[in-house]
Amino acid sequence: MAQKPLRLLACGDVEGKFDILFSRVRAIQKKSGNFDLLLCVGNFFGSTPDAEWEEYKTGIKKAPIQTYVLGANNQETVKYFQDADGCELAENITYLGRKGIFTGSSGLQIVYLSGTESLNEPVPSYNFSPKDVSSLRTMLCTTSQFKGVDILLTSPWPKYVGNFGNSSGEVDTKKCGSALVSSLAMGLKPRYHFAALEKTYYERLPYRNHIVLQENAQHATRFIALANVGNPEKKKYLYAFSIVPMKLMDAAELVKQPPDVTENPYRKSGQEASIGKQIPAPVEESACQFFFDLNEKQGRKRSSTGRDSKSSPHPKQPRKPPQPPGPCWFCLASPEVEKHLVVNIGTHCYLALAKGGLSDDHVLILPIGHYQSVVELSAEVVEEVEKYKATLRRFFKSRGKRCVVFERNYKSHHLQLQVIPVPVSCCATGDIKDAFITQAQEQQIELLEIPEHSDIKQIAQPGTAYFYVELDTGEKLFHRIKKNFPLQFGREVLASEAILNIPGKSDWRQCQISKEDEETLARRFRKDFEPYDFTLDD
């Protein structure tokens, strides 16, 4: 018999507005049936007069549901929490304590941390310290059977929680929040994490707690920040959800991934979220490259910052990109580059027509500096690669074409992202995906579908050989190359009868044309692409 889920409510900052909160809870229970618990994060007490609280404290009024609250976040409200280990504040209202683990009779496991972050010792009673976070992690994470907890309650948001996720609105998660809470969430792997204090509602896309293809699948985490009770903007302050305790769930059911799951927001910020440290996120400096601006008729040089080199009298000294071990056909500063094929230049990347392309508008996205694969790119280069991909999708869509991107990091020295437009009339996007999978099976290539929000850097380490495909739907296919791999595989699939029906063009060497014809195609592409050229924006 399946375990009956618990029905819980979570609430943001109450700030002393107990009547508003409990009236709302009564209305919800009248409409939807009873809930088992109410969990309150943020400021339970406020600067309001104590008259309302006295009615609950003396029993004149009673909370309609068993309510658990976190402790003080400031000096003014410390007086309400007499026992640091937790105590009953009023009938049906319990203070959990400064930090600890609450396990219900059902087996539901709730970890709580009261207060706000402080790195100074000794910490006041309304703060938590690195030692508090460390002790919580040690208490739970050191056992080999540990898989995570059901719920984590903190008042502050975790720093960096917005990484890889949906917008957090006006809250800048790179500046706001606690790095210690990020560290705690990273270690405890809660299925739900609730926080408050920012007076806004933010439900982040669920994030995974494992590295795809490198670790066994684990459950996803949902972070929910809640607004303050009775706020005039009517932002959500009460969140209802059902949950079966982790200990009672089938393992396969527990690790099922939601369709919108993203990368773990704290994984890249391990240093920033480390216990006791708040290290600013690293800022990568641009590559020291100069090149001719293709949009300037006078041939004036433009610096890699994307601005006129005359505009900054005191430019900072940028860090040089990796250097190639020998001659490279694709480093833009290299004399080997066939510059007549270059059709657009950005700050860190450039576009060039593919030599021997599958079509006249088959282009490559290439880094200006020398990088071998996407997984080796710095953050700023990745950002521009993504901008180029998005722009090309819009450009090709306007011409009745869909976009296929693939990379073969095998027997190649410089990253080449192949971008091939496929006329909509040729086939549906699903047909393209099926063609790749079918041809891979025929050649005994294990082509895996990876989550749409996954970051390839979490799947492949630098130096790993791989083949990667991305469709304009966001669907992604990945193969880790262990031994021989057909160098023309991506072209073979797209040139096949199932897609472009030009099988004779599967090898680029069979598609070469004269330099004069290449120059003509490049001029035509530049002209057509110019309305979409984001590098022209101020």
C-alpha positions as CSV (number, residue, x, y, z in Angstrom):
1,M,0.0,0.0,0.0
2,A,1.4,3.4,-1.0
3,Q,2.4,5.7,1.8
4,K,-0.1,8.6,2.3
5,P,1.7,11.9,1.8
6,L,1.9,14.5,4.5
7,R,0.2,17.9,3.7
8,L,2.3,20.8,4.8
9,L,2.2,24.6,4.7
10,A,5.3,26.8,4.7
11,C,5.2,30.6,5.5
12,G,7.5,33.6,5.1
13,D,8.0,36.5,7.5
14,V,5.0,36.7,9.8
15,E,6.3,39.8,11.5
16,G,3.7,39.7,14.3
17,K,0.7,39.5,11.9
18,F,-0.6,36.3,13.6
19,D,-4.3,37.0,13.0
20,I,-3.9,37.5,9.3
21,L,-1.8,34.3,9.0
22,F,-4.0,32.0,11.0
23,S,-7.2,33.4,9.4
24,R,-5.7,32.6,6.0
25,V,-4.7,29.1,7.2
26,R,-8.3,28.5,8.5
27,A,-9.7,29.5,5.1
28,I,-7.3,27.1,3.2
29,Q,-8.2,24.2,5.5
30,K,-11.9,24.9,5.2
31,K,-11.6,24.7,1.4
32,S,-8.9,22.0,1.0
33,G,-9.0,20.0,4.2
34,N,-6.6,19.9,7.1
35,F,-2.8,20.2,6.9
36,D,-0.4,18.4,9.2
37,L,2.1,21.2,9.9
38,L,2.9,24.9,9.3
39,L,6.6,25.8,9.0
40,C,7.5,29.4,9.4
41,V,10.8,30.9,8.2
42,G,12.1,34.5,8.5
43,N,10.9,36.9,11.2
44,F,8.1,35.4,13.2
45,F,7.8,38.4,15.5
46,G,7.9,42.0,14.3
47,S,8.0,45.5,15.6
48,T,4.2,45.5,16.2
49,P,2.8,45.9,19.7
50,D,2.6,42.7,21.8
51,A,-1.2,42.8,22.4
52,E,-1.9,40.4,19.5
53,W,0.8,37.9,20.6
54,E,-0.4,38.0,24.3
55,E,-3.8,36.6,23.1
56,Y,-2.0,33.6,21.7
57,K,0.5,33.3,24.6
58,T,-2.3,33.3,27.2
59,G,-4.6,31.0,25.3
60,I,-7.3,33.4,24.4
61,K,-6.5,32.6,20.8
62,K,-5.1,29.4,19.4
63,A,-3.2,28.6,16.2
64,P,-5.4,26.3,14.1
65,I,-2.5,24.0,13.1
66,Q,0.7,22.7,14.8
67,T,3.2,25.5,13.9
68,Y,7.0,25.4,14.0
69,V,9.0,28.6,13.8
70,L,12.6,29.7,13.5
71,G,14.4,32.0,16.0
72,A,15.4,35.6,16.1
73,N,17.1,37.4,13.3
74,N,17.7,40.6,15.2
75,Q,18.3,41.9,18.8
76,E,14.8,43.2,19.3
77,T,13.1,39.8,19.0
78,V,15.6,37.7,21.0
79,K,13.4,38.2,24.1
80,Y,10.7,35.9,22.7
81,F,13.0,32.9,22.5
82,Q,13.9,32.0,26.1
83,D,15.4,28.6,25.4
84,A,18.1,28.3,22.7
85,D,17.3,24.5,22.3
86,G,13.7,25.2,21.4
87,C,10.5,25.5,23.5
88,E,6.8,25.9,23.2
89,L,5.9,29.6,22.7
90,A,2.1,29.1,22.9
91,E,-0.4,26.4,22.3
92,N,0.3,24.8,18.9
93,I,3.3,27.2,18.3
94,T,6.8,25.7,18.9
95,Y,10.2,27.3,18.5
96,L,12.5,24.7,16.9
97,G,15.8,26.1,18.3
98,R,18.9,27.6,17.0
99,K,19.9,24.6,14.9
100,G,19.1,21.0,14.7
101,I,17.1,18.1,13.2
102,F,13.4,17.6,13.8
103,T,12.2,14.1,12.9
104,G,8.4,13.6,12.9
105,S,6.6,10.4,13.9
106,S,6.1,9.8,10.1
107,G,9.9,9.8,9.6
108,L,9.9,13.2,7.9
109,Q,13.3,14.9,8.5
110,I,13.5,18.7,8.9
111,V,16.8,20.4,9.4
112,Y,16.6,24.0,10.7
113,L,19.0,26.9,11.2
114,S,17.8,30.0,12.9
115,G,19.2,33.5,12.6
116,T,21.4,35.3,10.0
117,E,25.0,34.7,9.1
118,S,28.0,36.1,11.1
119,L,31.6,35.3,10.6
120,N,32.7,36.8,13.9
121,E,33.1,34.9,17.2
122,P,31.4,34.8,19.6
123,V,28.2,35.1,17.6
124,P,25.1,36.8,19.1
125,S,22.0,34.6,19.7
126,Y,20.4,35.9,16.6
127,N,23.2,34.8,14.3
128,F,24.7,31.5,13.2
129,S,28.4,30.9,12.5
130,P,30.6,28.7,10.3
131,K,30.8,26.3,13.3
132,D,27.1,26.0,13.5
133,V,26.9,25.1,9.8
134,S,29.8,22.7,10.1
135,S,28.3,20.9,13.1
136,L,25.0,20.4,11.2
137,R,26.8,19.0,8.2
138,T,29.0,16.7,10.4
139,M,25.9,15.5,12.3
140,L,24.3,14.2,9.1
141,C,26.7,14.0,6.1
142,T,29.4,11.8,7.6
143,T,27.4,8.5,7.5
144,S,27.7,6.4,4.4
145,Q,23.9,5.9,4.2
146,F,23.2,9.6,4.1
147,K,21.2,10.6,1.0
148,G,19.8,13.9,2.0
149,V,17.0,15.4,4.1
150,D,13.3,16.1,3.4
151,I,13.2,19.8,4.3
152,L,15.7,22.6,5.1
153,L,14.5,25.7,6.9
154,T,16.6,28.9,7.0
155,S,15.7,32.5,7.2
156,P,18.3,33.9,4.8
157,W,18.4,32.9,1.1
158,P,21.4,30.8,0.0
159,K,23.9,32.9,-2.0
160,Y,24.1,32.0,-5.7
161,V,20.8,30.1,-5.7
162,G,19.9,31.9,-9.0
163,N,22.8,30.4,-10.9
164,F,21.5,28.3,-13.9
165,G,18.0,29.0,-12.8
166,N,15.0,31.2,-13.6
167,S,15.1,34.9,-12.7
168,S,14.9,35.7,-9.0
169,G,13.4,39.1,-9.8
170,E,14.9,42.1,-8.1
171,V,17.0,40.0,-5.8
172,D,20.6,39.7,-6.9
173,T,21.6,36.2,-5.7
174,K,25.3,36.8,-6.4
175,K,25.2,39.6,-3.8
176,C,22.3,38.7,-1.6
177,G,22.1,35.8,0.8
178,S,24.4,33.6,2.9
179,A,27.3,31.6,1.5
180,L,27.1,29.5,4.6
181,V,23.5,28.6,3.8
182,S,24.6,27.7,0.3
183,S,27.3,25.4,1.8
184,L,24.7,23.8,4.0
185,A,22.2,23.2,1.2
186,M,25.0,21.7,-1.0
187,G,25.8,19.2,1.7
188,L,22.4,18.3,3.0
189,K,20.7,18.0,-0.4
190,P,17.2,18.9,0.9
191,R,14.2,18.0,-1.2
192,Y,12.6,21.3,-0.2
193,H,14.4,24.4,1.0
194,F,12.4,27.4,2.4
195,A,13.7,30.8,3.2
196,A,12.5,34.4,3.6
197,L,13.7,37.9,4.7
198,E,13.7,39.4,1.1
199,K,10.0,40.2,1.1
200,T,9.4,38.5,-2.2
201,Y,8.3,35.2,-3.6
202,Y,10.7,33.1,-5.7
203,E,10.2,29.5,-6.6
204,R,13.4,28.4,-8.3
205,L,13.4,25.7,-11.0
206,P,14.3,22.4,-9.3
207,Y,18.0,21.6,-9.4
208,R,19.8,18.2,-9.4
209,N,22.2,17.0,-6.7
210,H,24.4,14.8,-8.9
211,I,26.6,15.2,-12.0
212,V,25.0,13.7,-15.0
213,L,26.7,10.6,-16.4
214,Q,29.4,10.8,-13.6
215,E,27.4,10.1,-10.4
216,N,24.3,8.0,-9.6
217,A,21.1,9.8,-10.0
218,Q,19.9,11.6,-6.8
219,H,16.7,13.5,-6.0
220,A,16.2,17.1,-7.0
221,T,15.9,20.1,-4.7
222,R,13.2,22.7,-4.8
223,F,14.1,26.1,-3.3
224,I,11.2,28.4,-2.4
225,A,11.5,31.9,-0.9
226,L,8.3,33.3,0.5
227,A,7.1,36.9,1.0
228,N,6.0,38.6,4.2
229,V,2.5,37.9,5.6
230,G,-0.2,40.4,4.5
231,N,2.1,42.3,2.1
232,P,0.2,45.0,0.1
233,E,1.5,43.6,-3.2
234,K,-0.1,40.3,-2.5
235,K,3.0,38.4,-3.1
236,K,2.8,34.7,-2.1
237,Y,3.7,34.1,1.5
238,L,2.0,30.7,2.1
239,Y,3.0,27.6,0.2
240,A,1.1,24.3,0.3
241,F,2.7,21.0,-0.7
242,S,2.5,17.3,-0.2
243,I,5.5,15.1,0.7
244,V,6.2,11.4,1.5
245,P,9.2,11.1,3.8
246,M,12.3,10.1,1.9
247,K,12.8,7.1,4.1
248,L,9.5,5.7,3.0
249,M,9.9,6.2,-0.7
250,D,10.9,3.8,-3.4
251,A,14.4,4.6,-4.5
252,A,13.5,4.8,-8.2
253,E,10.6,7.1,-7.5
254,L,12.7,9.4,-5.3
255,V,15.3,10.1,-8.0
256,K,12.9,10.8,-10.8
257,Q,14.0,14.1,-12.4
258,P,11.4,16.8,-13.1
259,P,11.4,17.9,-16.8
260,D,12.6,21.4,-15.9
261,V,15.5,20.4,-13.6
262,T,18.7,22.5,-13.8
263,E,22.3,22.2,-12.8
264,N,23.1,22.6,-9.1
265,P,23.5,26.4,-8.5
266,Y,26.2,26.0,-5.9
267,R,28.4,23.4,-7.6
268,K,30.4,26.0,-9.6
269,S,30.6,28.3,-6.6
270,G,32.1,25.7,-4.3
271,Q,34.8,28.2,-3.2
272,E,32.3,31.0,-2.7
273,A,30.0,28.8,-0.6
274,S,32.7,27.2,1.4
275,I,32.3,27.3,5.2
276,G,33.6,30.4,6.8
277,K,34.6,32.1,3.5
278,Q,32.9,34.6,1.3
279,I,35.0,34.9,-1.8
280,P,33.9,37.1,-4.6
281,A,32.9,35.2,-7.8
282,P,35.9,35.2,-10.1
283,V,35.8,37.7,-12.9
284,E,37.5,36.6,-16.1
285,E,39.4,39.2,-18.0
286,S,39.1,39.4,-21.7
287,A,41.7,38.0,-24.1
288,C,44.3,40.4,-25.4
289,Q,43.4,40.3,-29.1
290,F,43.0,43.0,-31.7
291,F,41.4,42.5,-35.0
292,F,39.8,44.4,-37.9
293,D,36.2,45.4,-37.4
294,L,34.4,44.0,-40.4
295,N,31.7,46.6,-40.0
296,E,34.1,49.5,-40.3
297,K,34.8,50.7,-43.8
298,Q,38.0,52.4,-42.8
299,G,39.5,49.2,-41.4
300,R,40.0,50.8,-37.9
301,K,41.1,48.4,-35.2
302,R,38.8,47.4,-32.4
303,S,39.9,46.0,-29.1
304,S,38.6,42.7,-27.7
305,T,36.4,44.6,-25.3
306,G,34.2,45.4,-28.2
307,R,34.9,49.2,-27.9
308,D,37.0,51.5,-30.0
309,S,40.6,51.2,-28.8
310,K,40.8,55.0,-28.6
311,S,37.9,55.3,-26.1
312,S,39.8,54.1,-23.0
313,P,42.9,56.0,-22.1
314,H,43.8,53.6,-19.2
315,P,42.8,50.1,-20.3
316,K,43.5,47.4,-17.7
317,Q,46.0,44.7,-18.6
318,P,44.0,41.7,-19.8
319,R,45.0,38.1,-19.3
320,K,46.1,36.3,-22.4
321,P,44.1,33.3,-23.6
322,P,45.7,29.9,-23.9
323,Q,48.3,29.7,-26.6
324,P,48.4,26.9,-29.3
325,P,51.3,24.6,-29.2
326,G,51.9,25.1,-33.0
327,P,50.2,26.6,-36.1
328,C,46.4,26.7,-35.7
329,W,44.0,27.0,-38.6
330,F,41.3,28.6,-36.4
331,C,43.0,31.1,-33.9
332,L,42.0,34.4,-35.4
333,A,45.4,35.9,-34.9
334,S,47.1,33.0,-36.8
335,P,48.4,33.6,-40.3
336,E,46.8,30.2,-41.2
337,V,43.3,31.5,-40.8
338,E,41.4,31.9,-44.1
339,K,40.2,35.3,-43.2
340,H,38.0,35.7,-46.2
341,L,35.6,33.1,-44.6
342,V,35.2,35.2,-41.5
343,V,31.7,36.8,-41.5
344,N,31.4,38.3,-38.0
345,I,33.6,39.1,-35.0
346,G,32.5,39.5,-31.4
347,T,34.5,40.2,-28.2
348,H,35.6,36.6,-27.5
349,C,34.3,34.6,-30.5
350,Y,33.9,34.9,-34.2
351,L,31.7,33.4,-37.0
352,A,33.2,31.9,-40.2
353,L,31.6,30.0,-43.1
354,A,32.5,26.4,-43.0
355,K,35.0,25.3,-45.6
356,G,33.2,22.8,-47.8
357,G,29.9,23.5,-46.0
358,L,26.8,21.4,-46.2
359,S,25.0,24.5,-47.4
360,D,25.9,28.1,-48.3
361,D,25.0,29.3,-44.8
362,H,26.7,26.5,-42.8
363,V,28.8,28.5,-40.2
364,L,31.2,27.8,-37.4
365,I,31.2,29.5,-34.0
366,L,34.9,29.7,-32.9
367,P,36.7,31.3,-30.0
368,I,39.2,34.0,-30.9
369,G,41.7,32.6,-28.4
370,H,42.9,29.0,-28.5
371,Y,40.5,26.6,-26.7
372,Q,40.1,23.0,-27.6
373,S,36.5,22.4,-26.5
374,V,33.5,24.0,-24.9
375,V,34.4,22.5,-21.5
376,E,37.6,24.5,-21.5
377,L,36.0,27.9,-22.2
378,S,36.0,30.6,-19.6
379,A,32.7,32.0,-18.4
380,E,32.8,35.1,-20.5
381,V,33.5,33.1,-23.7
382,V,30.7,30.7,-22.9
383,E,28.3,33.7,-22.5
384,E,29.2,34.9,-26.0
385,V,28.9,31.5,-27.5
386,E,25.4,31.2,-26.2
387,K,24.6,34.7,-27.5
388,Y,25.8,33.6,-31.0
389,K,23.7,30.5,-30.9
390,A,20.6,32.4,-29.9
391,T,21.2,35.0,-32.6
392,L,21.8,32.4,-35.3
393,R,18.6,30.5,-34.3
394,R,16.6,33.8,-34.7
395,F,18.3,34.5,-38.0
396,F,17.7,31.1,-39.5
397,K,14.1,30.9,-38.2
398,S,13.4,34.2,-40.1
399,R,14.5,32.3,-43.2
400,G,12.3,29.3,-42.6
401,K,15.1,27.1,-41.2
402,R,15.8,25.3,-37.9
403,C,19.2,25.1,-36.4
404,V,21.4,22.1,-35.5
405,V,24.6,22.7,-33.5
406,F,27.2,20.0,-33.0
407,E,30.8,19.7,-31.6
408,R,33.3,16.9,-32.1
409,N,36.0,17.1,-29.5
410,Y,38.1,14.3,-31.0
411,K,41.2,14.7,-33.2
412,S,40.7,18.4,-33.3
413,H,42.9,21.1,-31.7
414,H,40.6,24.2,-31.7
415,L,36.9,24.3,-30.8
416,Q,34.6,24.4,-33.8
417,L,30.9,24.6,-33.1
418,Q,29.2,23.5,-36.3
419,V,26.0,25.4,-37.0
420,I,23.9,23.9,-39.8
421,P,20.6,25.3,-40.9
422,V,17.9,22.8,-42.0
423,P,14.9,24.0,-44.0
424,V,11.7,23.4,-42.1
425,S,10.3,21.8,-45.2
426,C,12.9,19.0,-45.0
427,C,11.7,17.5,-41.7
428,A,10.5,18.1,-38.2
429,T,12.9,18.7,-35.3
430,G,11.9,15.2,-33.9
431,D,13.0,13.7,-37.2
432,I,16.5,15.2,-36.8
433,K,16.8,13.8,-33.3
434,D,15.6,10.4,-34.5
435,A,18.1,10.4,-37.4
436,F,21.0,11.0,-35.0
437,I,19.9,8.3,-32.6
438,T,19.1,5.8,-35.5
439,Q,22.5,6.3,-37.2
440,A,24.3,6.1,-33.8
441,Q,22.7,2.8,-33.1
442,E,23.6,1.5,-36.5
443,Q,27.3,2.4,-35.9
444,Q,27.1,1.1,-32.3
445,I,27.6,4.6,-30.8
446,E,25.9,5.2,-27.5
447,L,24.2,8.6,-28.0
448,L,22.6,9.7,-24.7
449,E,19.9,12.3,-24.3
450,I,20.9,14.7,-21.5
451,P,18.6,17.2,-19.6
452,E,17.8,20.4,-21.4
453,H,19.2,22.6,-18.6
454,S,22.3,20.6,-18.1
455,D,25.7,22.2,-18.5
456,I,28.2,20.2,-20.6
457,K,30.9,21.2,-18.2
458,Q,29.3,19.1,-15.5
459,I,29.3,16.0,-17.8
460,A,32.7,16.1,-19.4
461,Q,36.0,17.2,-17.9
462,P,38.7,19.1,-19.9
463,G,40.6,16.6,-22.0
464,T,37.6,14.3,-22.4
465,A,36.8,13.3,-26.0
466,Y,33.1,13.6,-26.9
467,F,30.5,14.3,-29.5
468,Y,27.6,16.7,-28.7
469,V,24.5,17.8,-30.5
470,E,22.0,20.5,-29.6
471,L,18.7,21.1,-31.4
472,D,16.8,24.3,-31.6
473,T,14.2,22.9,-29.1
474,G,16.9,22.7,-26.4
475,E,17.2,18.9,-26.7
476,K,20.8,17.7,-26.3
477,L,22.5,14.4,-27.3
478,F,25.9,13.4,-26.0
479,H,28.5,10.6,-26.6
480,R,31.6,10.1,-24.6
481,I,34.3,8.9,-27.1
482,K,36.3,6.0,-25.8
483,K,38.0,4.7,-28.9
484,N,37.6,5.2,-32.7
485,F,34.8,7.6,-33.7
486,P,33.8,8.5,-37.3
487,L,35.1,12.0,-37.9
488,Q,32.3,12.9,-40.3
489,F,29.4,11.5,-38.2
490,G,27.6,14.8,-37.6
491,R,27.8,15.6,-41.3
492,E,26.7,12.1,-42.4
493,V,23.5,12.3,-40.3
494,L,22.5,15.7,-41.6
495,A,23.5,14.9,-45.2
496,S,21.5,11.7,-45.1
497,E,18.3,11.1,-47.1
498,A,16.3,11.5,-43.8
499,I,17.4,15.2,-43.5
500,L,19.1,17.2,-46.2
501,N,19.2,14.4,-48.8
502,I,22.7,15.3,-50.0
503,P,24.7,12.1,-49.1
504,G,27.5,13.0,-51.4
505,K,28.4,16.0,-49.2
506,S,29.1,14.0,-46.0
507,D,32.8,14.7,-46.5
508,W,33.8,18.4,-46.5
509,R,36.6,17.7,-48.9
510,Q,34.1,16.8,-51.6
511,C,32.3,20.1,-51.2
512,Q,35.1,22.6,-51.6
513,I,34.6,25.5,-54.0
514,S,36.9,28.2,-55.3
515,K,38.1,31.1,-53.1
516,E,36.2,33.6,-55.3
517,D,33.0,31.7,-54.7
518,E,33.7,31.5,-51.0
519,E,34.3,35.3,-50.9
520,T,30.9,35.8,-52.6
521,L,29.1,33.6,-50.1
522,A,30.8,35.4,-47.2
523,R,29.8,38.8,-48.5
524,R,26.2,37.6,-48.9
525,F,26.1,36.1,-45.4
526,R,27.5,39.3,-43.8
527,K,24.8,41.4,-45.5
528,D,22.0,39.1,-44.6
529,F,23.2,38.6,-41.0
530,E,23.8,42.3,-40.3
531,P,20.2,43.1,-38.9
532,Y,20.8,40.4,-36.3
533,D,24.4,41.3,-35.5
534,F,24.5,41.9,-31.7
535,T,28.1,43.1,-31.9
536,L,26.9,46.3,-33.4
537,D,24.9,47.2,-30.2
538,D,26.2,49.9,-28.0
